Amino acid sequence: MSFRAHLEQVCRSVDGAVACSLMGMDGIEIDTHLTGEGDVADVRSLLVEYSGVLRSAREAAEAHEAGGVAEVAIATDKLLAVARQVSPEYFMVVALTPGGNLGKARYLLRVTAPKLEEEL
């Protein structure tokens, strides 16, 4: 299964999904599926910016010997983004409308991340 197929499957399976993306920790987008829903004009650019937040969280956890960061969520008035590390160099992120199904998004990130890691 291709990266895009996995990302599309996550979006199709989560109510309120706006986008699902596989990205490098450096903020470079590997692949993204956009649903066309939501109220944020440039979801792609926002997800690139969020990669810095994930990177900072990971560095802070390592500096304080708190272990690895498995997941980070960022909620705004218009968007909820949940990111999960796929490998040390990559993460996947799902962007949802505020009323989207966060629990299902988290579950699908957890089960899909190992599949993406196998394909990297």
Residue frames as qw, qx, qy, qz and C-alpha x, y, z in Angstrom:
[[0.000, 0.890, 0.455, 0.000, 0.00, 0.00, 0.00],
 [0.413, 0.499, -0.025, 0.762, 1.37, 3.46, -0.87],
 [0.176, -0.144, -0.432, 0.873, 1.84, 6.33, 1.56],
 [0.309, -0.070, -0.173, -0.933, -1.07, 8.16, -0.06],
 [0.595, -0.267, -0.674, -0.346, -3.39, 5.15, 0.29],
 [0.465, -0.301, -0.674, 0.489, -2.68, 4.96, 4.04],
 [0.041, -0.133, -0.209, 0.968, -3.25, 8.70, 4.46],
 [0.431, -0.143, -0.416, -0.788, -6.50, 8.59, 2.47],
 [0.569, -0.300, -0.764, -0.044, -7.72, 5.64, 4.54],
 [0.281, -0.274, -0.554, 0.734, -7.17, 7.56, 7.76],
 [0.174, 0.077, -0.032, -0.981, -9.09, 10.57, 6.40],
 [0.518, -0.178, -0.606, -0.577, -11.96, 8.40, 5.15],
 [0.573, -0.285, -0.756, 0.135, -12.21, 6.66, 8.52],
 [0.285, -0.318, -0.479, 0.767, -12.20, 9.70, 10.83],
 [0.032, 0.853, 0.501, 0.142, -15.21, 12.00, 11.08],
 [0.154, -0.973, -0.024, 0.169, -14.07, 15.60, 10.72],
 [0.692, -0.227, 0.334, 0.599, -10.69, 14.80, 9.14],
 [0.276, 0.905, -0.049, -0.321, -9.32, 17.70, 7.09],
 [0.509, 0.693, -0.511, 0.010, -5.90, 16.28, 6.19],
 [0.886, -0.377, 0.236, 0.130, -3.46, 13.50, 6.95],
 [0.414, 0.831, -0.365, 0.064, 0.23, 13.92, 6.23],
 [0.903, -0.197, 0.003, 0.382, 3.53, 12.07, 6.44],
 [0.159, 0.952, -0.167, 0.200, 6.32, 14.53, 7.17],
 [0.693, 0.193, -0.418, 0.555, 9.97, 14.68, 8.02],
 [0.491, -0.657, -0.352, 0.451, 11.02, 16.11, 11.38],
 [0.331, -0.159, 0.165, 0.915, 12.61, 18.89, 9.32],
 [0.325, 0.550, 0.281, -0.716, 9.12, 19.95, 8.18],
 [0.223, 0.293, -0.658, -0.657, 9.41, 18.59, 4.65],
 [0.779, 0.164, 0.277, -0.538, 6.17, 17.03, 3.47],
 [0.260, -0.170, 0.909, 0.277, 6.54, 13.50, 2.12],
 [0.160, -0.322, -0.766, -0.533, 2.88, 13.06, 1.16],
 [0.222, 0.177, 0.476, -0.832, -0.45, 14.59, 2.17],
 [0.053, -0.459, -0.806, -0.371, -4.10, 13.83, 1.57],
 [0.154, 0.085, 0.235, -0.956, -6.51, 16.78, 1.87],
 [0.183, 0.455, 0.869, -0.075, -10.27, 16.26, 2.17],
 [0.023, 0.424, 0.379, 0.822, -11.30, 19.80, 1.26],
 [0.449, -0.743, -0.486, -0.100, -13.22, 20.19, 4.53],
 [0.562, -0.428, -0.278, 0.651, -12.48, 22.57, 7.36],
 [0.041, 0.975, 0.217, 0.010, -12.13, 26.30, 7.84],
 [0.447, -0.674, 0.327, 0.488, -8.34, 26.70, 7.60],
 [0.561, 0.767, -0.138, -0.280, -7.17, 28.01, 4.23],
 [0.512, 0.624, -0.587, 0.064, -3.64, 26.62, 4.17],
 [0.899, -0.400, 0.123, -0.130, -3.55, 23.41, 6.20],
 [0.881, 0.270, -0.148, 0.359, -0.33, 22.25, 4.52],
 [0.267, 0.639, -0.308, 0.653, 1.65, 25.29, 5.68],
 [0.570, -0.621, 0.224, -0.488, 0.23, 25.03, 9.18],
 [0.985, -0.173, 0.015, 0.022, 1.29, 21.38, 9.46],
 [0.674, 0.445, -0.252, 0.532, 4.81, 22.33, 8.35],
 [0.104, -0.675, 0.316, -0.658, 4.92, 24.89, 11.18],
 [0.820, -0.451, 0.122, -0.330, 3.66, 22.30, 13.66],
 [0.902, 0.171, -0.300, 0.260, 6.64, 20.09, 12.84],
 [0.240, 0.552, -0.427, 0.675, 8.75, 22.59, 14.80],
 [0.602, -0.494, 0.249, -0.576, 6.51, 22.11, 17.84],
 [0.991, -0.082, -0.077, -0.069, 6.92, 18.34, 17.63],
 [0.691, 0.402, -0.358, 0.482, 10.67, 18.69, 17.23],
 [0.080, -0.593, 0.391, -0.699, 10.86, 21.02, 20.26],
 [0.813, -0.381, 0.138, -0.418, 8.77, 18.64, 22.38],
 [0.962, 0.103, -0.201, 0.153, 11.05, 15.76, 21.44],
 [0.461, 0.500, -0.394, 0.618, 14.20, 17.75, 22.26],
 [0.368, -0.574, 0.319, -0.658, 12.78, 18.88, 25.62],
 [0.938, -0.245, 0.022, -0.242, 11.79, 15.32, 26.57],
 [0.864, 0.241, -0.273, 0.346, 15.24, 14.02, 25.65],
 [0.201, 0.606, -0.373, 0.674, 17.01, 16.83, 27.52],
 [0.479, -0.459, 0.401, -0.631, 15.10, 16.01, 30.70],
 [0.096, 0.171, -0.980, 0.031, 15.36, 12.25, 30.23],
 [0.584, 0.123, 0.387, -0.703, 11.57, 11.93, 30.04],
 [0.574, 0.179, 0.791, 0.113, 11.67, 9.35, 27.26],
 [0.154, 0.114, 0.615, 0.765, 10.51, 9.60, 23.69],
 [0.408, 0.304, 0.190, -0.840, 7.54, 11.67, 22.57],
 [0.329, 0.237, 0.898, 0.169, 4.93, 9.37, 21.08],
 [0.099, 0.683, 0.636, 0.346, 2.21, 11.92, 20.35],
 [0.114, -0.246, -0.184, 0.945, 1.52, 15.66, 20.38],
 [0.115, 0.701, 0.676, 0.195, -1.85, 17.40, 19.97],
 [0.112, -0.138, -0.042, 0.983, -2.45, 21.07, 19.18],
 [0.089, 0.678, 0.729, 0.030, -5.96, 22.51, 19.40],
 [0.045, -0.051, 0.055, 0.996, -7.00, 25.89, 18.00],
 [0.462, 0.335, 0.344, -0.746, -10.43, 27.43, 17.47],
 [0.673, 0.480, -0.198, -0.527, -10.58, 26.08, 13.91],
 [0.746, 0.371, -0.551, -0.047, -8.36, 22.99, 13.87],
 [0.744, -0.517, 0.412, -0.101, -7.18, 20.09, 15.99],
 [0.623, 0.564, -0.541, -0.013, -3.92, 18.47, 14.89],
 [0.822, -0.441, 0.355, -0.058, -2.57, 15.23, 16.33],
 [0.488, 0.664, -0.566, -0.029, 0.94, 14.08, 15.40],
 [0.905, -0.325, 0.272, -0.020, 2.56, 10.70, 16.06],
 [0.071, -0.680, 0.679, 0.267, 6.17, 9.75, 15.51],
 [0.926, 0.304, -0.119, -0.190, 6.64, 7.11, 12.78],
 [0.860, 0.079, -0.165, 0.477, 10.43, 6.85, 13.10],
 [0.467, -0.537, -0.112, 0.694, 13.17, 9.11, 14.48],
 [0.204, -0.113, 0.353, 0.906, 13.10, 11.08, 11.21],
 [0.237, -0.266, -0.579, -0.734, 9.37, 11.03, 10.32],
 [0.215, 0.246, 0.703, -0.632, 5.95, 11.63, 11.81],
 [0.061, -0.443, -0.713, -0.541, 2.37, 11.53, 10.63],
 [0.096, 0.199, 0.390, -0.894, -0.27, 14.06, 11.52],
 [0.004, 0.573, 0.771, 0.280, -4.05, 14.21, 11.23],
 [0.075, 0.008, 0.131, -0.988, -5.83, 17.57, 11.15],
 [0.078, -0.508, -0.857, -0.025, -9.46, 17.60, 12.26],
 [0.229, -0.632, -0.196, -0.714, -12.30, 20.05, 12.60],
 [0.179, -0.396, 0.581, -0.688, -12.88, 20.94, 16.28],
 [0.776, -0.097, 0.293, -0.551, -15.79, 18.48, 16.47],
 [0.663, 0.375, -0.624, -0.176, -13.88, 15.68, 14.74],
 [0.940, -0.308, -0.102, -0.103, -13.40, 12.24, 16.23],
 [0.018, -0.801, 0.571, -0.180, -10.14, 12.68, 18.14],
 [0.707, -0.324, 0.610, -0.154, -10.20, 9.21, 19.69],
 [0.884, 0.358, 0.296, 0.044, -10.47, 7.46, 16.36],
 [0.431, 0.849, -0.268, 0.144, -7.79, 9.70, 14.86],
 [0.292, -0.695, 0.635, -0.169, -5.40, 8.79, 17.69],
 [0.832, -0.058, 0.546, -0.083, -6.18, 5.10, 17.28],
 [0.802, 0.574, 0.140, 0.085, -5.60, 5.16, 13.52],
 [0.174, 0.866, -0.448, 0.139, -2.34, 7.06, 13.93],
 [0.526, -0.516, 0.660, -0.144, -1.16, 4.40, 16.37],
 [0.824, 0.108, 0.555, 0.013, -2.00, 1.48, 14.05],
 [0.662, 0.740, 0.086, 0.077, -0.98, 3.18, 10.78],
 [0.087, -0.898, 0.428, 0.054, 2.41, 4.56, 11.89],
 [0.598, -0.356, 0.698, 0.169, 4.10, 1.11, 11.94],
 [0.727, 0.484, 0.472, 0.120, 2.78, 0.40, 8.44],
 [0.327, 0.940, -0.086, 0.054, 4.28, 3.64, 7.14],
 [0.362, -0.747, 0.549, 0.098, 7.55, 2.91, 8.93],
 [0.771, 0.006, 0.613, 0.175, 7.81, -0.42, 7.08],
 [0.619, 0.680, 0.335, 0.206, 7.49, 1.42, 3.76],
 [0.030, -0.971, 0.197, 0.132, 10.07, 4.13, 4.50]]
